[in-house]
Amino acid sequence: MLLNGQNVVIDVSVTLGENVQIGNNVVIYPGTIIGNNVIIQDNAVIGKQPIRAKASILPDIKALPPTVIGNGVTIGTSAIIYANAEIADDVFIADLATVRERVTIGEKTIIGRGVAVENDCTVGKRCKLETNCYITAYSEIGDYVFIAPCVVTTNDNYMARSKERFDKFKGVTVKNGGRIGANSTILPGKVIYEDGTVAAGSLVSKNVDNESLVLGHPAKEFMKVPENQLLRNQ
């Protein structure tokens, strides 16, 4: 059964599974594939092609492949999912979240309210990306990763100055079980290894070892993560 709200725009080439619920003012762009038992709330936009600013250093791109939405996915009010994103089964994408082009989201992951996942990122399964955190382009997030509210990740050490930066953009990597506390900042290219943990409000300027808890400005190892908190013991 398909439940449609008012003022819904669905291109004729869109593929819809069974029991898809669609709210008011939803726009679904051409070629989008949507699985079974999906909920799409008011004002969501799915399959949007990216547009390039005139001053952008990124190359102009042709039309990207369509978005693929798995089974049991929930997409919140005013969320935007760009073309060439792949959303696995049972993912929850909250209100006002943005998932950019060429992003993959693993099964049962939660993308919180206002979260931005920029282009060319991978996010693993059963992650929690909480309210208003920012995942910079070219980042790799493993499985069972926790990222608290208002975490900022970065990918440009040159802060938009000099042509030298053009081939040096590098996002962050968070390995399986990594955790980042609220209001922390992770500098470009840094790696948080398995079960590495960043305390709230920290500035990560070098890699975080596996099972290490770091804190401060810049963040330094404070202790090892307690055994009862390690992913293997959950």
KERO-651966 format. One record per residue (C-alpha): residue in three letters; residue number from 1; x, y, z. Coordinates in steps of 0.2 Angstrom, whole numbers, plus 5000, padded with zeros to 4 digits. Each point is the difference from the previous one (the first is absolute). Layout:
# KERO-651966
<site r="Ala" k="NUM" c1="X" c2="Y" c3="Z"/>
...
END
This chain:
# KERO-651966
<site r="Met" k="1" c1="5000" c2="5000" c3="5000"/>
<site r="Leu" k="2" c1="5006" c2="5017" c3="4996"/>
<site r="Leu" k="3" c1="4995" c2="5015" c3="5010"/>
<site r="Asn" k="4" c1="5002" c2="5017" c3="4992"/>
<site r="Gly" k="5" c1="4999" c2="5017" c3="5008"/>
<site r="Gln" k="6" c1="4996" c2="5016" c3="4991"/>
<site r="Asn" k="7" c1="5010" c2="5008" c3="4987"/>
<site r="Val" k="8" c1="5012" c2="4985" c3="4997"/>
<site r="Val" k="9" c1="5011" c2="5000" c3="4985"/>
<site r="Ile" k="10" c1="5006" c2="4982" c3="4995"/>
<site r="Asp" k="11" c1="5008" c2="4998" c3="4983"/>
<site r="Val" k="12" c1="4993" c2="4987" c3="4989"/>
<site r="Ser" k="13" c1="5017" c2="4990" c3="5000"/>
<site r="Val" k="14" c1="5000" c2="4998" c3="5019"/>
<site r="Thr" k="15" c1="4999" c2="4982" c3="5007"/>
<site r="Leu" k="16" c1="4989" c2="4999" c3="5016"/>
<site r="Gly" k="17" c1="4999" c2="4984" c3="5010"/>
<site r="Glu" k="18" c1="4985" c2="4994" c3="5011"/>
<site r="Asn" k="19" c1="4993" c2="5010" c3="5014"/>
<site r="Val" k="20" c1="5009" c2="5016" c3="4997"/>
<site r="Gln" k="21" c1="4993" c2="5015" c3="5010"/>
<site r="Ile" k="22" c1="5003" c2="5017" c3="4992"/>
<site r="Gly" k="23" c1="4996" c2="5017" c3="5009"/>
<site r="Asn" k="24" c1="4995" c2="5017" c3="4993"/>
<site r="Asn" k="25" c1="5011" c2="5010" c3="4988"/>
<site r="Val" k="26" c1="5013" c2="4985" c3="4997"/>
<site r="Val" k="27" c1="5010" c2="5001" c3="4984"/>
<site r="Ile" k="28" c1="5008" c2="4984" c3="4993"/>
<site r="Tyr" k="29" c1="5011" c2="5002" c3="4985"/>
<site r="Pro" k="30" c1="5002" c2="4989" c3="4985"/>
<site r="Gly" k="31" c1="5006" c2="4982" c3="5001"/>
<site r="Thr" k="32" c1="5000" c2="4999" c3="5019"/>
<site r="Ile" k="33" c1="4997" c2="4983" c3="5007"/>
<site r="Ile" k="34" c1="4991" c2="4998" c3="5016"/>
<site r="Gly" k="35" c1="4998" c2="4984" c3="5010"/>
<site r="Asn" k="36" c1="4985" c2="4993" c3="5010"/>
<site r="Asn" k="37" c1="4993" c2="5007" c3="5016"/>
<site r="Val" k="38" c1="5008" c2="5017" c3="4998"/>
<site r="Ile" k="39" c1="4994" c2="5015" c3="5009"/>
<site r="Ile" k="40" c1="5003" c2="5017" c3="4991"/>
<site r="Gln" k="41" c1="4994" c2="5015" c3="5010"/>
<site r="Asp" k="42" c1="4995" c2="5018" c3="4995"/>
<site r="Asn" k="43" c1="5011" c2="5010" c3="4989"/>
<site r="Ala" k="44" c1="5013" c2="4987" c3="4997"/>
<site r="Val" k="45" c1="5010" c2="5001" c3="4984"/>
<site r="Ile" k="46" c1="5008" c2="4984" c3="4993"/>
<site r="Gly" k="47" c1="5011" c2="4997" c3="4985"/>
<site r="Lys" k="48" c1="5005" c2="5019" c3="4998"/>
<site r="Gln" k="49" c1="5014" c2="5002" c3="4988"/>
<site r="Pro" k="50" c1="5014" c2="5011" c3="5007"/>
<site r="Ile" k="51" c1="5003" c2="5018" c3="4994"/>
<site r="Arg" k="52" c1="5017" c2="5008" c3="4999"/>
<site r="Ala" k="53" c1="5004" c2="5017" c3="5006"/>
<site r="Lys" k="54" c1="5008" c2="5012" c3="4987"/>
<site r="Ala" k="55" c1="5015" c2="5002" c3="5011"/>
<site r="Ser" k="56" c1="5002" c2="4982" c3="5005"/>
<site r="Ile" k="57" c1="5016" c2="4991" c3="4997"/>
<site r="Leu" k="58" c1="4992" c2="4983" c3="4997"/>
<site r="Pro" k="59" c1="4998" c2="4994" c3="4982"/>
<site r="Asp" k="60" c1="4983" c2="5002" c3="4991"/>
<site r="Ile" k="61" c1="4991" c2="4983" c3="5000"/>
<site r="Lys" k="62" c1="4987" c2="4992" c3="4989"/>
<site r="Ala" k="63" c1="4984" c2="4993" c3="5007"/>
<site r="Leu" k="64" c1="5004" c2="4987" c3="5013"/>
<site r="Pro" k="65" c1="4992" c2="4983" c3="5002"/>
<site r="Pro" k="66" c1="4983" c2="4999" c3="5010"/>
<site r="Thr" k="67" c1="4998" c2="4999" c3="5019"/>
<site r="Val" k="68" c1="4997" c2="4982" c3="5007"/>
<site r="Ile" k="69" c1="4990" c2="4999" c3="5016"/>
<site r="Gly" k="70" c1="4999" c2="4983" c3="5009"/>
<site r="Asn" k="71" c1="4986" c2="4992" c3="5009"/>
<site r="Gly" k="72" c1="4993" c2="5006" c3="5017"/>
<site r="Val" k="73" c1="5008" c2="5018" c3="4998"/>
<site r="Thr" k="74" c1="4993" c2="5015" c3="5008"/>
<site r="Ile" k="75" c1="5003" c2="5017" c3="4993"/>
<site r="Gly" k="76" c1="4996" c2="5015" c3="5011"/>
<site r="Thr" k="77" c1="4992" c2="5016" c3="4996"/>
<site r="Ser" k="78" c1="5010" c2="5012" c3="4988"/>
<site r="Ala" k="79" c1="5014" c2="4987" c3="4999"/>
<site r="Ile" k="80" c1="5009" c2="5001" c3="4983"/>
<site r="Ile" k="81" c1="5009" c2="4985" c3="4992"/>
<site r="Tyr" k="82" c1="5010" c2="5003" c3="4985"/>
<site r="Ala" k="83" c1="5002" c2="4990" c3="4984"/>
<site r="Asn" k="84" c1="5012" c2="4985" c3="5001"/>
<site r="Ala" k="85" c1="4997" c2="4997" c3="5018"/>
<site r="Glu" k="86" c1="4997" c2="4983" c3="5006"/>
<site r="Ile" k="87" c1="4990" c2="4997" c3="5016"/>
<site r="Ala" k="88" c1="5000" c2="4983" c3="5007"/>
<site r="Asp" k="89" c1="4986" c2="4991" c3="5009"/>
<site r="Asp" k="90" c1="4992" c2="5007" c3="5016"/>
<site r="Val" k="91" c1="5010" c2="5016" c3="5000"/>
<site r="Phe" k="92" c1="4992" c2="5015" c3="5009"/>
<site r="Ile" k="93" c1="5003" c2="5017" c3="4993"/>
<site r="Ala" k="94" c1="4993" c2="5013" c3="5011"/>
<site r="Asp" k="95" c1="4992" c2="5017" c3="4997"/>
<site r="Leu" k="96" c1="5011" c2="5013" c3="4990"/>
<site r="Ala" k="97" c1="5014" c2="4988" c3="4997"/>
<site r="Thr" k="98" c1="5010" c2="5001" c3="4984"/>
<site r="Val" k="99" c1="5008" c2="4985" c3="4991"/>
<site r="Arg" k="100" c1="5011" c2="5005" c3="4985"/>
<site r="Glu" k="101" c1="5004" c2="4992" c3="4984"/>
<site r="Arg" k="102" c1="5011" c2="4984" c3="4999"/>
<site r="Val" k="103" c1="4996" c2="4996" c3="5019"/>
<site r="Thr" k="104" c1="4996" c2="4983" c3="5006"/>
<site r="Ile" k="105" c1="4992" c2="4997" c3="5017"/>
<site r="Gly" k="106" c1="5000" c2="4983" c3="5008"/>
<site r="Glu" k="107" c1="4985" c2="4990" c3="5007"/>
<site r="Lys" k="108" c1="4992" c2="5006" c3="5016"/>
<site r="Thr" k="109" c1="5010" c2="5016" c3="5001"/>
<site r="Ile" k="110" c1="4992" c2="5015" c3="5008"/>
<site r="Ile" k="111" c1="5003" c2="5017" c3="4992"/>
<site r="Gly" k="112" c1="4994" c2="5013" c3="5012"/>
<site r="Arg" k="113" c1="4991" c2="5016" c3="4999"/>
<site r="Gly" k="114" c1="5009" c2="5013" c3="4989"/>
<site r="Val" k="115" c1="5015" c2="4989" c3="4997"/>
<site r="Ala" k="116" c1="5010" c2="5003" c3="4984"/>
<site r="Val" k="117" c1="5009" c2="4986" c3="4991"/>
<site r="Glu" k="118" c1="5010" c2="5008" c3="4986"/>
<site r="Asn" k="119" c1="5004" c2="4993" c3="4983"/>
<site r="Asp" k="120" c1="5011" c2="4984" c3="4998"/>
<site r="Cys" k="121" c1="4998" c2="4993" c3="5018"/>
<site r="Thr" k="122" c1="4997" c2="4982" c3="5006"/>
<site r="Val" k="123" c1="4991" c2="4997" c3="5016"/>
<site r="Gly" k="124" c1="4999" c2="4982" c3="5007"/>
<site r="Lys" k="125" c1="4986" c2="4990" c3="5008"/>
<site r="Arg" k="126" c1="4992" c2="5004" c3="5017"/>
<site r="Cys" k="127" c1="5008" c2="5017" c3="5002"/>
<site r="Lys" k="128" c1="4993" c2="5014" c3="5010"/>
<site r="Leu" k="129" c1="5003" c2="5018" c3="4992"/>
<site r="Glu" k="130" c1="4991" c2="5011" c3="5012"/>
<site r="Thr" k="131" c1="4992" c2="5017" c3="4999"/>
<site r="Asn" k="132" c1="5010" c2="5013" c3="4989"/>
<site r="Cys" k="133" c1="5016" c2="4991" c3="4998"/>
<site r="Tyr" k="134" c1="5009" c2="5004" c3="4984"/>
<site r="Ile" k="135" c1="5009" c2="4986" c3="4990"/>
<site r="Thr" k="136" c1="5012" c2="5008" c3="4988"/>
<site r="Ala" k="137" c1="5002" c2="4994" c3="4982"/>
<site r="Tyr" k="138" c1="5011" c2="4985" c3="4996"/>
<site r="Ser" k="139" c1="4998" c2="4993" c3="5018"/>
<site r="Glu" k="140" c1="4999" c2="4981" c3="5004"/>
<site r="Ile" k="141" c1="4989" c2="4995" c3="5015"/>
<site r="Gly" k="142" c1="5001" c2="4982" c3="5005"/>
<site r="Asp" k="143" c1="4987" c2="4989" c3="5009"/>
<site r="Tyr" k="144" c1="4993" c2="5003" c3="5018"/>
<site r="Val" k="145" c1="5007" c2="5018" c3="5000"/>
<site r="Phe" k="146" c1="4993" c2="5013" c3="5012"/>
<site r="Ile" k="147" c1="5001" c2="5019" c3="4995"/>
<site r="Ala" k="148" c1="4992" c2="5011" c3="5013"/>
<site r="Pro" k="149" c1="4991" c2="5017" c3="4997"/>
<site r="Cys" k="150" c1="5009" c2="5014" c3="4992"/>
<site r="Val" k="151" c1="5016" c2="4991" c3="4995"/>
<site r="Val" k="152" c1="5009" c2="5008" c3="4986"/>
<site r="Thr" k="153" c1="5012" c2="4990" c3="4988"/>
<site r="Thr" k="154" c1="5011" c2="5010" c3="4987"/>
<site r="Asn" k="155" c1="5009" c2="4996" c3="4984"/>
<site r="Asp" k="156" c1="5010" c2="5016" c3="4995"/>
<site r="Asn" k="157" c1="5016" c2="5004" c3="5009"/>
<site r="Tyr" k="158" c1="5002" c2="5015" c3="4989"/>
<site r="Met" k="159" c1="4984" c2="5008" c3="5004"/>
<site r="Ala" k="160" c1="4995" c2="5004" c3="4982"/>
<site r="Arg" k="161" c1="5017" c2="5009" c3="4996"/>
<site r="Ser" k="162" c1="5013" c2="4995" c3="4987"/>
<site r="Lys" k="163" c1="4999" c2="4988" c3="4985"/>
<site r="Glu" k="164" c1="5011" c2="4988" c3="5010"/>
<site r="Arg" k="165" c1="4984" c2="4994" c3="5009"/>
<site r="Phe" k="166" c1="4991" c2="4994" c3="4985"/>
<site r="Asp" k="167" c1="5007" c2="4982" c3="5000"/>
<site r="Lys" k="168" c1="5002" c2="4999" c3="5019"/>
<site r="Phe" k="169" c1="4982" c2="5000" c3="5006"/>
<site r="Lys" k="170" c1="4998" c2="4985" c3="5013"/>
<site r="Gly" k="171" c1="4985" c2="4996" c3="5011"/>
<site r="Val" k="172" c1="5001" c2="4991" c3="5017"/>
<site r="Thr" k="173" c1="5000" c2="4982" c3="5003"/>
<site r="Val" k="174" c1="4991" c2="4992" c3="5015"/>
<site r="Lys" k="175" c1="5003" c2="4981" c3="5001"/>
<site r="Asn" k="176" c1="4987" c2="4988" c3="5007"/>
<site r="Gly" k="177" c1="4994" c2="5004" c3="5018"/>
<site r="Gly" k="178" c1="5008" c2="5018" c3="5000"/>
<site r="Arg" k="179" c1="4991" c2="5013" c3="5010"/>
<site r="Ile" k="180" c1="5001" c2="5019" c3="5000"/>
<site r="Gly" k="181" c1="4993" c2="5011" c3="5014"/>
<site r="Ala" k="182" c1="4989" c2="5015" c3="4998"/>
<site r="Asn" k="183" c1="5008" c2="5016" c3="4993"/>
<site r="Ser" k="184" c1="5016" c2="4992" c3="4995"/>
<site r="Thr" k="185" c1="5010" c2="5005" c3="4984"/>
<site r="Ile" k="186" c1="5010" c2="4988" c3="4990"/>
<site r="Leu" k="187" c1="5013" c2="5007" c3="4988"/>
<site r="Pro" k="188" c1="5002" c2="4994" c3="4982"/>
<site r="Gly" k="189" c1="5007" c2="4983" c3="4996"/>
<site r="Lys" k="190" c1="5000" c2="4994" c3="5018"/>
<site r="Val" k="191" c1="4996" c2="4982" c3="5005"/>
<site r="Ile" k="192" c1="4991" c2="4994" c3="5015"/>
<site r="Tyr" k="193" c1="5004" c2="4982" c3="5001"/>
<site r="Glu" k="194" c1="4989" c2="4985" c3="5007"/>
<site r="Asp" k="195" c1="4991" c2="5005" c3="5016"/>
<site r="Gly" k="196" c1="5010" c2="5016" c3="5001"/>
<site r="Thr" k="197" c1="4990" c2="5013" c3="5010"/>
<site r="Val" k="198" c1="5001" c2="5019" c3="5000"/>
<site r="Ala" k="199" c1="4993" c2="5009" c3="5015"/>
<site r="Ala" k="200" c1="4988" c2="5014" c3="4998"/>
<site r="Gly" k="201" c1="5007" c2="5017" c3="4994"/>
<site r="Ser" k="202" c1="5017" c2="4993" c3="4994"/>
<site r="Leu" k="203" c1="5010" c2="5005" c3="4986"/>
<site r="Val" k="204" c1="5007" c2="4985" c3="4991"/>
<site r="Ser" k="205" c1="5016" c2="5005" c3="4991"/>
<site r="Lys" k="206" c1="5009" c2="4983" c3="4998"/>
<site r="Asn" k="207" c1="4993" c2="4982" c3="4998"/>
<site r="Val" k="208" c1="4992" c2="4992" c3="5015"/>
<site r="Asp" k="209" c1="5006" c2="4982" c3="5004"/>
<site r="Asn" k="210" c1="4989" c2="4986" c3="5002"/>
<site r="Glu" k="211" c1="4991" c2="4998" c3="5017"/>
<site r="Ser" k="212" c1="5008" c2="5017" c3="5005"/>
<site r="Leu" k="213" c1="4989" c2="5014" c3="5008"/>
<site r="Val" k="214" c1="5007" c2="5017" c3="4996"/>
<site r="Leu" k="215" c1="4995" c2="5018" c3="5006"/>
<site r="Gly" k="216" c1="5006" c2="5018" c3="4999"/>
<site r="His" k="217" c1="5006" c2="5013" c3="4989"/>
<site r="Pro" k="218" c1="5009" c2="4992" c3="4991"/>
<site r="Ala" k="219" c1="4993" c2="4983" c3="5005"/>
<site r="Lys" k="220" c1="5013" c2="4988" c3="5009"/>
<site r="Glu" k="221" c1="4997" c2="4983" c3="5007"/>
<site r="Phe" k="222" c1="4993" c2="5000" c3="5017"/>
<site r="Met" k="223" c1="4996" c2="4982" c3="5003"/>
<site r="Lys" k="224" c1="4996" c2="4984" c3="4992"/>
<site r="Val" k="225" c1="4981" c2="4997" c3="4996"/>
<site r="Pro" k="226" c1="4993" c2="4989" c3="5014"/>
<site r="Glu" k="227" c1="4998" c2="4982" c3="4995"/>
<site r="Asn" k="228" c1="4981" c2="5000" c3="5004"/>
<site r="Gln" k="229" c1="4998" c2="5014" c3="4986"/>
<site r="Leu" k="230" c1="5010" c2="4991" c3="4986"/>
<site r="Leu" k="231" c1="4990" c2="4995" c3="4985"/>
<site r="Arg" k="232" c1="5005" c2="4982" c3="5002"/>
<site r="Asn" k="233" c1="4992" c2="4999" c3="5018"/>
<site r="Gln" k="234" c1="4983" c2="5008" c3="4995"/>
END
